[in-house]
Amino acid sequence: MLHGDLPGLASGRLYRELPARYDPGMKLLVTLNRDETGMVVAECPAIPGCVSQGATEVEALANIREAIVGCLAARSANKMPLTVEVREVEVPV
């Protein structure tokens, strides 16, 4: 994900508000899941509470990018870590 893809970052407005450790080119994993109404729900596991949705995958991805920018700005303003660690675990099935 490039900063040019994110509303607000392209103008530099939010970029200036984020701490120096924020990389405008950072890549974050998101999950996509259809809910019972058919909407595509997008969530960024590395940012607690960062969830959005859209009628299509394309719309959901655009919306989660915007949500990520907002969540990063809010976490930065509250002096919280920008992201939390996400790990993969294996479980028997």
Contact map, one row per residue, 1 for C-alpha under 8 A:
111010000000000000000000111100000000000000000000000000000000000000000000000000000000000000000
111111000000000000000001110000000000000000000000000000000000000000000000000000000000000000000
111111001100000000000001100000000000000000000000000000000000000000000000000000000000000000000
011111101100000000000000000000000000000000000000000000000000000000000000000000000000000000000
111111100100000000000000000000000000000000000000000000000000000000000000000000000000000000000
011111111100000000000000000000000000000000000000000000000000000011001000000000000000000000000
000111111110000000000000000000000000000000000000000000000000000001001000000000000000000000000
000001111111111000000000000000000000000000000000000000000000000000001000000000000000000000000
001101111111111000000001000000000000000000000000000000000000000000001000000000000000000000000
001111111111100000000000000000000000000000000000000000000000000000000000000000000000000000000
000000111111110000000000000000000000000000000000000000000000000000000000000000000000000000000
000000011111111100000000000000000000000000000000000000000000000000000000000000000000000000000
000000011111111110000000000000000000000000000000000000000000000000000000000000000000000000000
000000011011111111000000000000000000000000000000000000000000000000001000100000000000000000000
000000011001111111000001000000000000000000000000000000000000000000000000000000000000000000000
000000000001111111100000000000000000000000000000000000000000000000000000000000000000000000000
000000000000111111100000000000000000000000000000000000000000000000000000100000000000000000000
000000000000011111110100000000000000000000000000000000000000000000000001100110000000000000000
000000000000000111111100000000000000000000000000000000000000000000000000000100000000000000000
000000000000000001111110000000000000000000000000000000000000000000000000000000000000000000000
000000000000000000111110000000000000000000000000000000000000000000000000000000000000000000000
000000000000000001111111010000000000000000000000000000000000000000000000000000000000000000000
000000000000000000011111110000000000000000000000000000000000000000000000000000000000000000000
011000001000001000000111110000000000000000000000000000000000000000000000000000000000000000000
111000000000000000000011111000000000000000000000000000000000000000000000000000000000000000000
110000000000000000000111111100000000000000000000000000000000000000000000000000000000000000000
100000000000000000000000111110000000000000000000000000000000000000000000000000000000000000000
100000000000000000000000011111000000000000010100000000000000000000000000000000000000000000000
000000000000000000000000001111100000000000011100000000000000000000000000000000000000000000000
000000000000000000000000000111110000000001111000000000000000000000000000000000000000000000000
000000000000000000000000000011111000000011111000000000000000000000000000000000000000000000000
000000000000000000000000000001111100000111100000000000001000000000000000000000000000000000000
000000000000000000000000000000111110000111000000000000000000000000000000000000000000000000000
000000000000000000000000000000011111111110000000000000000000000000000000000000000000000000000
000000000000000000000000000000001111111110000000000000000000000000000000000000000000000000000
000000000000000000000000000000000111111000000000000000000000000000000000000000000000000000000
000000000000000000000000000000000111111000000000000000000000000000000000000000000000000000000
000000000000000000000000000000000111111100000000000000100000000000000000000000000000000000000
000000000000000000000000000000000111111110000000000011110000000000000000000000000000000000000
000000000000000000000000000000011110011111000000000011111001000000000000000000000000000000000
000000000000000000000000000000111110001111100000001111000001000000000000000000000000000000000
000000000000000000000000000001111000000111110000001110000001100100000000000000000000000000000
000000000000000000000000000001110000000011111000111100000000000100000000000000000000000000000
000000000000000000000000000111100000000001111111011000000000000100010000000000000000000000000
000000000000000000000000000011100000000000111111010000000000000000000000000000000000010000000
000000000000000000000000000110000000000000011111000000000000000000000000000000000011110000000
000000000000000000000000000000000000000000011111110000000000000000010011000000000111000000000
000000000000000000000000000000000000000000011111110000000000000000000000000000000011000000000
000000000000000000000000000000000000000000100011111000000000000000000000000000000000000000000
000000000000000000000000000000000000000000111011111100000000000100110010000000000000000000000
000000000000000000000000000000000000000011110000111110000000000100100000000000000000000000000
000000000000000000000000000000000000000011100000011111000001001100100000000000000000000000000
000000000000000000000000000000000000001111000000001111100011101100000000000000000000000000000
000000000000000000000000000000000000001110000000000111111111101000000000000000000000000000000
000000000000000000000000000000000000011100000000000011111011000000000000000000000000000000000
000000000000000000000000000000000000001100000000000001111111000000000000000000000000000000000
000000000000000000000000000000010000000100000000000001111111100000000000000000000000000000000
000000000000000000000000000000000000000000000000000001011111110000000000000000000000000000000
000000000000000000000000000000000000000000000000000011111111111000000000000000000000000000000
000000000000000000000000000000000000000111000000000111111111111100000000000000000000000000000
000000000000000000000000000000000000000001000000000011001111111110000000000000000000000000000
000000000000000000000000000000000000000000000000000000000111111111000000000000000000000000000
000000000000000000000000000000000000000000000000000111000011111111100000000000000000000000000
000000000000000000000000000000000000000001110000011110000001111111110000000000000000000000000
000001000000000000000000000000000000000000000000000000000000111111111000000000000000000000000
000001100000000000000000000000000000000000000000000000000000011111111100000000000000000000000
000000000000000000000000000000000000000000000000011100000000001111111110000000000000000000000
000000000000000000000000000000000000000000010010010000000000000111111111000000000000000000000
000001111000010000000000000000000000000000000000000000000000000011111111100000000000000000000
000000000000000000000000000000000000000000000000000000000000000001111111110000000000000000000
000000000000000000000000000000000000000000000010010000000000000000111111111000000000000000000
000000000000000001000000000000000000000000000010000000000000000000011111111100000110000000000
000000000000010011000000000000000000000000000000000000000000000000001111111110000000000000000
000000000000000000000000000000000000000000000000000000000000000000000111111111000000000000000
000000000000000000000000000000000000000000000000000000000000000000000011111111111100000000000
000000000000000001100000000000000000000000000000000000000000000000000001111111111100000000000
000000000000000001000000000000000000000000000000000000000000000000000000111111110000000000000
000000000000000000000000000000000000000000000000000000000000000000000000011111110000000000000
000000000000000000000000000000000000000000000000000000000000000000000000001111111000000000000
000000000000000000000000000000000000000000000000000000000000000000000000001111111100000000000
000000000000000000000000000000000000000000000000000000000000000000000000001100111111000000000
000000000000000000000000000000000000000000000010000000000000000000000001001100011111000000000
000000000000000000000000000000000000000000000111000000000000000000000001000000001111100000000
000000000000000000000000000000000000000000000111000000000000000000000000000000001111110000000
000000000000000000000000000000000000000000000100000000000000000000000000000000000011111000000
000000000000000000000000000000000000000000001100000000000000000000000000000000000001111100000
000000000000000000000000000000000000000000000000000000000000000000000000000000000000111110000
000000000000000000000000000000000000000000000000000000000000000000000000000000000000011111000
000000000000000000000000000000000000000000000000000000000000000000000000000000000000001111100
000000000000000000000000000000000000000000000000000000000000000000000000000000000000000111110
000000000000000000000000000000000000000000000000000000000000000000000000000000000000000011111
000000000000000000000000000000000000000000000000000000000000000000000000000000000000000001111
000000000000000000000000000000000000000000000000000000000000000000000000000000000000000000111
